[in-house]
Amino acid sequence: MPPLPLAAGRATAPAPRSAPAHAPSPSTPSIRWAPPPRRLPRRAAPVPPAADPADLADLRAALEAAVDAEDYQKAAKLRDELG
């Protein structure tokens, strides 16, 4: 790059800038504040249909039979169905 011409009355060229004028100063944080993300409302859980009392009695009997047979995985599923 060729040397810059000297201005009238100046003995030396101006000192080069270390950073452009639009660059933030070192004391300015580089992370800018951003608002937190918006939270959407949760959907209500679906309401299960009303259970028939006869079905509940069958489930309870099946649960007791599974516990007596020591089939605990089946018993847990039946317990969850009873709610």
Buried (B, 14 or more C-beta within 10 A) or exposed (E): EEEEEEEEEEEEEEEEEEEEEEEEEEEEEEEEEEEEEEEEEEEEEEEEEEEEEEEEEEBEEBBEEBBEEEEEEBBEBBBEBEE
